[in-house]
Amino acid sequence: MADETALARRYRMEINTGAEATPAWTLCPGVQEFTPKVDPTTQDDSDYEAKGWKKNTVTALAWSVEAKLLHKYDPAAKVFNPVHEKLKKAAKSFGSAALVHLRYFDRNGAPDAHEGMATVKWEPDGSNDEDLESINLTLTGSGELEEITNPLAGA
Protein backbone atom coordinates (compact mmCIF):
# COMPACT_ATOMS: atom_id res chain seq x y z
CA MET A 1 0.00 0.00 0.00
CA ALA A 2 1.34 3.39 -1.00
CA ASP A 3 1.01 6.14 1.60
CA GLU A 4 -0.08 9.49 0.26
CA THR A 5 -1.52 12.40 2.18
CA ALA A 6 -5.16 13.11 1.33
CA LEU A 7 -5.93 16.58 0.02
CA ALA A 8 -8.27 18.78 2.02
CA ARG A 9 -10.35 19.42 -1.11
CA ARG A 10 -11.35 15.77 -1.39
CA TYR A 11 -14.95 16.31 -0.23
CA ARG A 12 -17.91 16.95 -2.49
CA MET A 13 -21.21 18.12 -0.98
CA GLU A 14 -24.57 17.68 -2.66
CA ILE A 15 -28.03 18.88 -1.65
CA ASN A 16 -31.24 17.07 -2.53
CA THR A 17 -33.19 19.51 -4.71
CA GLY A 18 -35.86 16.91 -5.45
CA ALA A 19 -38.33 15.05 -3.27
CA GLU A 20 -37.41 12.64 -0.46
CA ALA A 21 -38.80 9.68 -2.43
CA THR A 22 -36.97 10.70 -5.61
CA PRO A 23 -33.83 12.63 -4.66
CA ALA A 24 -32.15 14.90 -7.19
CA TRP A 25 -28.61 15.28 -5.86
CA THR A 26 -27.17 18.63 -6.95
CA LEU A 27 -23.61 19.86 -6.41
CA CYS A 28 -23.16 22.68 -3.92
CA PRO A 29 -20.62 24.78 -5.85
CA GLY A 30 -18.04 27.19 -4.51
CA VAL A 31 -16.89 25.23 -1.46
CA GLN A 32 -13.57 26.64 -0.24
CA GLU A 33 -13.44 25.03 3.20
CA PHE A 34 -15.23 21.92 4.46
CA THR A 35 -15.13 20.51 7.99
CA PRO A 36 -17.36 17.57 8.95
CA LYS A 37 -17.66 16.92 12.70
CA VAL A 38 -19.12 14.31 15.04
CA ASP A 39 -19.26 15.37 18.69
CA PRO A 40 -20.00 12.82 21.40
CA THR A 41 -21.96 13.55 24.56
CA THR A 42 -20.26 11.75 27.43
CA GLN A 43 -21.48 11.01 30.93
CA ASP A 44 -19.32 10.23 33.93
CA ASP A 45 -19.58 6.48 34.52
CA SER A 46 -17.10 6.32 37.41
CA ASP A 47 -17.54 3.90 40.30
CA TYR A 48 -15.50 2.63 43.22
CA GLU A 49 -14.09 -0.25 41.19
CA ALA A 50 -12.34 2.22 38.88
CA LYS A 51 -9.76 2.85 41.64
CA GLY A 52 -10.14 6.63 41.35
CA TRP A 53 -9.84 6.71 37.57
CA LYS A 54 -12.62 8.47 35.70
CA LYS A 55 -14.73 6.41 33.32
CA ASN A 56 -16.95 7.92 30.64
CA THR A 57 -19.72 6.55 28.48
CA VAL A 58 -20.91 8.05 25.20
CA THR A 59 -24.66 8.60 25.48
CA ALA A 60 -25.38 10.61 22.31
CA LEU A 61 -23.76 11.85 19.11
CA ALA A 62 -24.24 15.16 17.32
CA TRP A 63 -22.96 15.94 13.83
CA SER A 64 -22.40 19.07 11.82
CA VAL A 65 -20.64 20.42 8.76
CA GLU A 66 -18.92 23.80 8.66
CA ALA A 67 -18.12 25.17 5.23
CA LYS A 68 -17.11 28.38 3.53
CA LEU A 69 -18.73 29.01 0.15
CA LEU A 70 -18.02 31.47 -2.62
CA HIS A 71 -21.54 32.77 -3.36
CA LYS A 72 -22.16 31.90 -7.02
CA TYR A 73 -24.14 34.26 -9.27
CA ASP A 74 -25.28 34.16 -12.91
CA PRO A 75 -24.92 37.76 -14.15
CA ALA A 76 -26.81 37.09 -17.41
CA ALA A 77 -29.90 35.68 -15.66
CA LYS A 78 -29.37 37.88 -12.56
CA VAL A 79 -29.91 34.96 -10.18
CA PHE A 80 -27.87 33.19 -7.54
CA ASN A 81 -27.06 29.49 -7.74
CA PRO A 82 -30.23 27.47 -6.95
CA VAL A 83 -28.48 25.25 -4.37
CA HIS A 84 -27.19 28.33 -2.56
CA GLU A 85 -30.70 29.80 -2.67
CA LYS A 86 -32.17 26.59 -1.21
CA LEU A 87 -29.68 26.73 1.67
CA LYS A 88 -30.35 30.43 2.28
CA LYS A 89 -34.13 29.89 2.24
CA ALA A 90 -33.87 26.97 4.72
CA ALA A 91 -31.83 29.21 7.04
CA LYS A 92 -34.82 31.59 7.22
CA SER A 93 -37.48 28.90 7.75
CA PHE A 94 -39.14 26.96 10.55
CA GLY A 95 -40.07 23.32 11.09
CA SER A 96 -39.47 20.88 8.24
CA ALA A 97 -38.86 23.77 5.80
CA ALA A 98 -35.71 24.56 7.80
CA LEU A 99 -34.19 21.15 6.97
CA VAL A 100 -32.04 20.24 3.99
CA HIS A 101 -31.16 16.72 2.90
CA LEU A 102 -27.45 16.52 2.15
CA ARG A 103 -24.74 14.06 1.41
CA TYR A 104 -21.00 14.43 1.26
CA PHE A 105 -18.36 12.05 0.06
CA ASP A 106 -14.76 11.65 -1.05
CA ARG A 107 -14.56 12.86 -4.65
CA ASN A 108 -11.81 10.29 -5.35
CA GLY A 109 -14.10 7.35 -4.55
CA ALA A 110 -12.71 6.45 -1.10
CA PRO A 111 -15.28 4.89 1.25
CA ASP A 112 -15.88 8.10 3.23
CA ALA A 113 -19.50 9.02 2.47
CA HIS A 114 -22.37 10.27 4.65
CA GLU A 115 -25.97 11.44 4.34
CA GLY A 116 -28.41 13.18 6.66
CA MET A 117 -30.87 15.97 7.36
CA ALA A 118 -29.64 19.28 8.77
CA THR A 119 -30.67 22.78 9.71
CA VAL A 120 -28.83 25.66 8.07
CA LYS A 121 -27.03 28.70 9.44
CA TRP A 122 -26.18 31.10 6.57
CA GLU A 123 -23.78 33.91 7.47
CA PRO A 124 -22.33 36.28 4.88
CA ASP A 125 -18.66 36.73 5.73
CA GLY A 126 -18.54 40.49 5.27
CA SER A 127 -15.99 41.89 2.96
CA ASN A 128 -14.27 44.91 1.56
CA ASP A 129 -14.29 46.18 -2.02
CA GLU A 130 -11.53 43.76 -3.09
CA ASP A 131 -13.10 40.56 -1.76
CA LEU A 132 -15.27 37.93 -3.36
CA GLU A 133 -18.57 37.33 -1.58
CA SER A 134 -18.25 34.36 0.74
CA ILE A 135 -20.67 32.64 3.09
CA ASN A 136 -19.97 30.83 6.36
CA LEU A 137 -22.29 27.84 6.35
CA THR A 138 -23.08 25.63 9.33
CA LEU A 139 -25.22 22.55 8.77
CA THR A 140 -26.35 21.08 12.09
CA GLY A 141 -27.50 17.49 11.95
CA SER A 142 -31.08 16.59 12.78
CA GLY A 143 -31.05 12.87 13.41
CA GLU A 144 -28.66 10.20 12.27
CA LEU A 145 -25.67 10.82 10.01
CA GLU A 146 -25.79 7.67 7.91
CA GLU A 147 -22.78 6.06 6.33
CA ILE A 148 -23.59 5.45 2.66
CA THR A 149 -21.85 3.88 -0.30
CA ASN A 150 -19.79 6.54 -2.03
CA PRO A 151 -21.65 7.43 -5.25
CA LEU A 152 -18.26 7.63 -6.99
CA ALA A 153 -16.98 4.26 -5.72
CA GLY A 154 -15.66 2.32 -8.66
CA ALA A 155 -15.89 5.35 -10.96
C-alpha positions as CSV (number, residue, x, y, z in Angstrom):
1,M,0.0,0.0,0.0
2,A,1.3,3.4,-1.0
3,D,1.0,6.1,1.6
4,E,-0.1,9.5,0.3
5,T,-1.5,12.4,2.2
6,A,-5.2,13.1,1.3
7,L,-5.9,16.6,0.0
8,A,-8.3,18.8,2.0
9,R,-10.3,19.4,-1.1
10,R,-11.3,15.8,-1.4
11,Y,-14.9,16.3,-0.2
12,R,-17.9,16.9,-2.5
13,M,-21.2,18.1,-1.0
14,E,-24.6,17.7,-2.7
15,I,-28.0,18.9,-1.7
16,N,-31.2,17.1,-2.5
17,T,-33.2,19.5,-4.7
18,G,-35.9,16.9,-5.4
19,A,-38.3,15.0,-3.3
20,E,-37.4,12.6,-0.5
21,A,-38.8,9.7,-2.4
22,T,-37.0,10.7,-5.6
23,P,-33.8,12.6,-4.7
24,A,-32.2,14.9,-7.2
25,W,-28.6,15.3,-5.9
26,T,-27.2,18.6,-7.0
27,L,-23.6,19.9,-6.4
28,C,-23.2,22.7,-3.9
29,P,-20.6,24.8,-5.9
30,G,-18.0,27.2,-4.5
31,V,-16.9,25.2,-1.5
32,Q,-13.6,26.6,-0.2
33,E,-13.4,25.0,3.2
34,F,-15.2,21.9,4.5
35,T,-15.1,20.5,8.0
36,P,-17.4,17.6,9.0
37,K,-17.7,16.9,12.7
38,V,-19.1,14.3,15.0
39,D,-19.3,15.4,18.7
40,P,-20.0,12.8,21.4
41,T,-22.0,13.6,24.6
42,T,-20.3,11.8,27.4
43,Q,-21.5,11.0,30.9
44,D,-19.3,10.2,33.9
45,D,-19.6,6.5,34.5
46,S,-17.1,6.3,37.4
47,D,-17.5,3.9,40.3
48,Y,-15.5,2.6,43.2
49,E,-14.1,-0.2,41.2
50,A,-12.3,2.2,38.9
51,K,-9.8,2.9,41.6
52,G,-10.1,6.6,41.4
53,W,-9.8,6.7,37.6
54,K,-12.6,8.5,35.7
55,K,-14.7,6.4,33.3
56,N,-16.9,7.9,30.6
57,T,-19.7,6.5,28.5
58,V,-20.9,8.0,25.2
59,T,-24.7,8.6,25.5
60,A,-25.4,10.6,22.3
61,L,-23.8,11.8,19.1
62,A,-24.2,15.2,17.3
63,W,-23.0,15.9,13.8
64,S,-22.4,19.1,11.8
65,V,-20.6,20.4,8.8
66,E,-18.9,23.8,8.7
67,A,-18.1,25.2,5.2
68,K,-17.1,28.4,3.5
69,L,-18.7,29.0,0.1
70,L,-18.0,31.5,-2.6
71,H,-21.5,32.8,-3.4
72,K,-22.2,31.9,-7.0
73,Y,-24.1,34.3,-9.3
74,D,-25.3,34.2,-12.9
75,P,-24.9,37.8,-14.2
76,A,-26.8,37.1,-17.4
77,A,-29.9,35.7,-15.7
78,K,-29.4,37.9,-12.6
79,V,-29.9,35.0,-10.2
80,F,-27.9,33.2,-7.5
81,N,-27.1,29.5,-7.7
82,P,-30.2,27.5,-6.9
83,V,-28.5,25.3,-4.4
84,H,-27.2,28.3,-2.6
85,E,-30.7,29.8,-2.7
86,K,-32.2,26.6,-1.2
87,L,-29.7,26.7,1.7
88,K,-30.3,30.4,2.3
89,K,-34.1,29.9,2.2
90,A,-33.9,27.0,4.7
91,A,-31.8,29.2,7.0
92,K,-34.8,31.6,7.2
93,S,-37.5,28.9,7.7
94,F,-39.1,27.0,10.6
95,G,-40.1,23.3,11.1
96,S,-39.5,20.9,8.2
97,A,-38.9,23.8,5.8
98,A,-35.7,24.6,7.8
99,L,-34.2,21.1,7.0
100,V,-32.0,20.2,4.0
101,H,-31.2,16.7,2.9
102,L,-27.5,16.5,2.1
103,R,-24.7,14.1,1.4
104,Y,-21.0,14.4,1.3
105,F,-18.4,12.0,0.1
106,D,-14.8,11.7,-1.1
107,R,-14.6,12.9,-4.6
108,N,-11.8,10.3,-5.3
109,G,-14.1,7.4,-4.5
110,A,-12.7,6.5,-1.1
111,P,-15.3,4.9,1.3
112,D,-15.9,8.1,3.2
113,A,-19.5,9.0,2.5
114,H,-22.4,10.3,4.6
115,E,-26.0,11.4,4.3
116,G,-28.4,13.2,6.7
117,M,-30.9,16.0,7.4
118,A,-29.6,19.3,8.8
119,T,-30.7,22.8,9.7
120,V,-28.8,25.7,8.1
121,K,-27.0,28.7,9.4
122,W,-26.2,31.1,6.6
123,E,-23.8,33.9,7.5
124,P,-22.3,36.3,4.9
125,D,-18.7,36.7,5.7
126,G,-18.5,40.5,5.3
127,S,-16.0,41.9,3.0
128,N,-14.3,44.9,1.6
129,D,-14.3,46.2,-2.0
130,E,-11.5,43.8,-3.1
131,D,-13.1,40.6,-1.8
132,L,-15.3,37.9,-3.4
133,E,-18.6,37.3,-1.6
134,S,-18.3,34.4,0.7
135,I,-20.7,32.6,3.1
136,N,-20.0,30.8,6.4
137,L,-22.3,27.8,6.3
138,T,-23.1,25.6,9.3
139,L,-25.2,22.5,8.8
140,T,-26.3,21.1,12.1
141,G,-27.5,17.5,11.9
142,S,-31.1,16.6,12.8
143,G,-31.0,12.9,13.4
144,E,-28.7,10.2,12.3
145,L,-25.7,10.8,10.0
146,E,-25.8,7.7,7.9
147,E,-22.8,6.1,6.3
148,I,-23.6,5.5,2.7
149,T,-21.8,3.9,-0.3
150,N,-19.8,6.5,-2.0
151,P,-21.7,7.4,-5.2
152,L,-18.3,7.6,-7.0
153,A,-17.0,4.3,-5.7
154,G,-15.7,2.3,-8.7
155,A,-15.9,5.4,-11.0
